[in-house]
Amino acid sequence: MLISDSTFLSQQLDLQNKRILDVGCGAGAMVRFLARNGAQACGLECTPSQLQRAHSLAAVADEQYFTGVAQAMPFADASFDLLTFFNSLHHVPIESMAAALREAARVLVPGGTLYVAEPLTEGSGFALHAPVDDETVVRAAAYRVIQEVDILKLCAELFYQTSYRYASFEDFKADMLSIDASRTEKFLAQEPELRTSFKRLGEADGEGYRFVQPMRVNILQKPDG
């Protein structure tokens, strides 16, 4: 059964009136969901184009966006009740992933929660992106760091399947290149094959093509006191 990232999160944790930071928030979709569901929501993002998109969209409540990286967050100690990493921990440089989790612990209140949702290296979504952006190594490194962290207690490991949709191949191409322009040369070199894979792997549903992405969630907690 497919479920959205936001729905799965809301099934696991109480969001109401919580101070929540989404780390690596991209264009802010999760931040807006959090704000819409009663959280005091903030997003942290290091890519200027993504921040520009986040600021260009209508605010849901009083959500805020900040420039910065996970391994050096621009926030005071104990600023948040909950931190979320959605498809973002594996984007932190491998040598900085442990520092990112230490920073998460630092900005969480005692007893606060860290929620890390990471894509697995399987499913039609992974197969579509892998020729241009194979994240097998960095995803494995992110999981290893989660298992090894000693300043946060690992409370749960959960799995679900989500999906995302592209209206067309051109929509997929624009998304891939807007997130990381360095992919352009590799993408263009493989564009004919990617077009074929897009239609082979995607499920046409009348609104575009849907791709399935299995996910793993690790929920960690900062000790009290």
Backbone torsions as a table, in degrees:
resi	resn	phi	psi	omega
1	MET	NA	132.5	-179.7
2	LEU	-87.7	144.5	179.8
3	ILE	-146.9	147.9	-179.9
4	SER	-76.8	155.5	176.7
5	ASP	-56.6	-44.0	-176.0
6	SER	-67.8	-40.2	178.2
7	THR	-65.1	-42.8	179.9
8	PHE	-62.2	-43.3	177.8
9	LEU	-58.6	-47.2	-176.1
10	SER	-67.2	-22.3	175.6
11	GLN	-76.0	-23.4	-175.8
12	GLN	-94.1	-32.7	-170.1
13	LEU	-135.0	150.3	174.3
14	ASP	-82.4	123.5	-176.8
15	LEU	-100.6	-19.7	-171.9
16	GLN	-60.0	125.7	176.1
17	ASN	63.1	14.5	177.6
18	LYS	-87.9	143.4	172.6
19	ARG	-85.3	113.1	-171.1
20	ILE	-125.8	135.7	174.7
21	LEU	-115.7	125.3	172.7
22	ASP	-97.1	113.9	-175.2
23	VAL	-90.4	125.2	-172.8
24	GLY	74.3	52.5	-167.8
25	CYS	-77.4	-8.9	-179.0
26	GLY	60.1	-131.6	-178.9
27	ALA	-84.0	5.0	170.4
28	GLY	91.9	14.3	-178.3
29	ALA	-58.9	-45.1	-179.3
30	MET	-70.1	-36.2	177.5
31	VAL	-59.7	-45.1	179.7
32	ARG	-65.7	-37.2	175.8
33	PHE	-62.1	-44.7	-179.7
34	LEU	-61.5	-45.0	179.7
35	ALA	-63.4	-39.4	-179.7
36	ARG	-65.1	-24.4	-177.2
37	ASN	-105.9	27.9	168.2
38	GLY	89.8	6.2	179.6
39	ALA	-88.4	156.1	167.1
40	GLN	-88.6	95.5	-163.6
41	ALA	-103.1	139.7	174.5
42	CYS	-132.9	154.6	174.9
43	GLY	-126.6	144.2	176.7
44	LEU	-119.8	127.8	-176.5
45	GLU	-148.2	143.5	-177.9
46	CYS	-105.0	-9.9	-176.5
47	THR	-95.7	116.6	-176.1
48	PRO	-56.3	-41.3	-178.0
49	SER	-64.6	-36.1	178.3
50	GLN	-69.5	-41.4	177.1
51	LEU	-62.8	-38.6	178.3
52	GLN	-61.7	-42.3	176.9
53	ARG	-63.3	-42.1	179.8
54	ALA	-60.3	-44.6	-178.9
55	HIS	-71.6	-23.7	-176.6
56	SER	-78.3	-17.1	-177.8
57	LEU	-90.4	150.4	-177.5
58	ALA	-63.0	135.9	179.1
59	ALA	-70.7	146.0	176.4
60	VAL	-86.1	-42.8	-179.3
61	ALA	-144.4	-122.6	179.9
62	ASP	-111.1	31.5	-179.3
63	GLU	-60.7	151.5	-178.4
64	GLN	-130.4	153.8	177.9
65	TYR	-125.2	140.2	-177.5
66	PHE	-129.3	148.3	175.3
67	THR	-89.9	131.9	178.1
68	GLY	165.7	176.9	-179.1
69	VAL	-119.1	156.8	-174.9
70	ALA	-63.0	-32.5	-175.4
71	GLN	-83.3	-1.7	177.8
72	ALA	-152.8	73.0	-173.5
73	MET	-76.8	137.7	-177.2
74	PRO	-85.7	50.6	-177.4
75	PHE	-133.6	154.1	177.5
76	ALA	-72.8	161.6	175.1
77	ASP	-55.6	147.1	173.1
78	ALA	53.9	44.9	-178.2
79	SER	-90.1	-19.9	-170.9
80	PHE	-134.4	149.8	174.5
81	ASP	-84.3	-29.1	-175.4
82	LEU	-146.9	136.7	171.5
83	LEU	-117.4	139.9	175.0
84	THR	-122.4	139.0	170.0
85	PHE	-119.3	107.8	177.7
86	PHE	-107.0	109.6	179.5
87	ASN	54.5	33.4	-173.2
88	SER	-126.7	-26.5	-177.9
89	LEU	-60.2	-38.2	-178.5
90	HIS	-71.5	-9.9	175.7
91	HIS	-86.8	-12.6	174.1
92	VAL	-71.7	138.0	176.5
93	PRO	-51.4	138.7	-174.4
94	ILE	-53.0	-41.2	-177.6
95	GLU	-70.3	-9.9	-178.9
96	SER	-111.2	-0.7	-176.8
97	MET	-62.3	-43.5	179.2
98	ALA	-63.2	-39.0	177.3
99	ALA	-63.3	-35.9	178.1
100	ALA	-62.7	-40.1	178.5
101	LEU	-71.6	-33.9	175.0
102	ARG	-65.1	-39.8	176.8
103	GLU	-64.9	-39.4	177.1
104	ALA	-59.0	-44.6	178.8
105	ALA	-63.5	-38.4	-177.8
106	ARG	-64.1	-44.1	-174.8
107	VAL	-85.6	-6.7	174.5
108	LEU	-81.7	146.7	171.5
109	VAL	-70.7	157.4	172.3
110	PRO	-55.1	131.5	-176.0
111	GLY	84.0	0.0	-179.7
112	GLY	-71.0	166.6	-171.9
113	THR	-118.3	138.0	171.6
114	LEU	-111.4	125.7	-177.9
115	TYR	-117.6	112.9	-176.6
116	VAL	-114.8	113.9	176.9
117	ALA	-107.9	118.8	-176.7
118	GLU	-125.4	138.2	177.1
119	PRO	-73.2	141.9	175.1
120	LEU	-84.3	159.7	-179.2
121	THR	-87.4	61.4	179.0
122	GLU	-160.3	169.9	180.0
123	GLY	92.9	164.0	-176.8
124	SER	-66.4	-28.3	177.1
125	GLY	-64.3	-45.4	178.0
126	PHE	-65.2	-43.4	-178.6
127	ALA	-62.0	-34.5	179.3
128	LEU	-66.7	-44.9	-174.2
129	HIS	-82.5	-26.6	-169.8
130	ALA	-55.7	-39.0	-178.9
131	PRO	-59.5	-28.3	-179.8
132	VAL	-101.2	-34.1	-174.3
133	ASP	-143.4	76.3	-179.7
134	ASP	-79.4	109.9	-174.4
135	GLU	-100.3	19.6	-176.7
136	THR	-54.7	-48.1	-175.8
137	VAL	-67.2	-46.1	-175.6
138	VAL	-72.2	-33.0	176.6
139	ARG	-66.8	-40.2	177.1
140	ALA	-64.1	-39.8	179.1
141	ALA	-64.5	-41.0	178.7
142	ALA	-62.0	-42.8	179.5
143	TYR	-65.7	-38.8	179.1
144	ARG	-62.0	-42.5	179.8
145	VAL	-64.8	-39.9	177.5
146	ILE	-60.3	-42.7	-178.5
147	GLN	-69.4	-27.1	-174.4
148	GLU	-95.0	-12.2	-175.1
149	VAL	-62.8	135.9	-176.5
150	ASP	-115.8	-1.2	179.0
151	ILE	-100.5	-1.7	174.8
152	LEU	-130.1	144.0	-179.6
153	LYS	-94.1	125.5	176.8
154	LEU	-76.6	117.1	-174.2
155	CYS	-102.1	-30.4	-176.0
156	ALA	-158.8	150.5	171.6
157	GLU	-131.4	121.7	-172.8
158	LEU	-129.0	157.9	-179.0
159	PHE	-133.6	146.9	174.7
160	TYR	-157.4	172.4	176.8
161	GLN	-120.7	128.5	174.9
162	THR	-117.2	179.5	177.2
163	SER	-148.1	161.8	173.3
164	TYR	-139.4	160.5	-171.9
165	ARG	-127.0	140.6	169.1
166	TYR	-116.2	134.0	179.5
167	ALA	-65.2	-31.4	-177.0
168	SER	-161.0	172.0	174.8
169	PHE	-61.0	-37.6	-179.9
170	GLU	-63.3	-34.6	176.7
171	ASP	-65.2	-44.2	176.2
172	PHE	-60.0	-47.0	-179.5
173	LYS	-61.1	-46.0	-179.5
174	ALA	-62.6	-39.9	179.9
175	ASP	-65.5	-46.7	-179.2
176	MET	-59.8	-43.0	-174.4
177	LEU	-81.5	-26.7	178.7
178	SER	-73.2	-32.1	178.5
179	ILE	-70.8	-40.4	-177.8
180	ASP	-149.6	101.2	-176.8
181	ALA	-65.3	-19.2	179.8
182	SER	-67.8	-12.4	178.3
183	ARG	-78.6	-10.2	-168.6
184	THR	-55.7	-51.8	-176.1
185	GLU	-61.0	-44.1	-179.1
186	LYS	-66.6	-40.5	-179.9
187	PHE	-63.2	-49.0	-177.0
188	LEU	-63.4	-34.6	179.7
189	ALA	-66.0	-27.1	-176.8
190	GLN	-111.0	11.1	-171.6
191	GLU	-55.7	-44.0	178.5
192	PRO	-58.3	-44.8	179.6
193	GLU	-66.1	-37.7	179.4
194	LEU	-65.4	-37.6	177.2
195	ARG	-61.6	-41.7	178.6
196	THR	-65.4	-44.9	179.9
197	SER	-63.7	-37.5	-179.0
198	PHE	-56.4	-47.1	-179.0
199	LYS	-77.6	-29.2	179.2
200	ARG	-72.9	-40.6	-175.2
201	LEU	-87.1	-29.4	-175.8
202	GLY	-79.5	150.9	175.4
203	GLU	-103.5	110.4	179.2
204	ALA	-69.0	130.8	-175.6
205	ASP	-132.8	18.1	178.7
206	GLY	92.2	-22.6	178.1
207	GLU	-113.8	3.2	-177.4
208	GLY	142.8	-144.5	-178.9
209	TYR	-125.9	129.1	-177.3
210	ARG	-104.0	140.1	-179.8
211	PHE	-126.2	136.3	-175.5
212	VAL	-93.3	136.5	178.0
213	GLN	-132.2	107.1	173.2
214	PRO	-65.7	142.4	-175.3
215	MET	-128.1	153.2	171.9
216	ARG	-122.9	135.2	176.0
217	VAL	-117.0	130.5	171.3
218	ASN	-114.6	126.5	178.2
219	ILE	-108.5	122.2	-177.8
220	LEU	-121.6	155.2	-178.8
221	GLN	-130.9	140.7	174.2
222	LYS	-81.6	131.8	-179.7
223	PRO	-60.2	149.8	172.7
224	ASP	-72.4	137.6	174.0
225	GLY	68.8	NA	NA
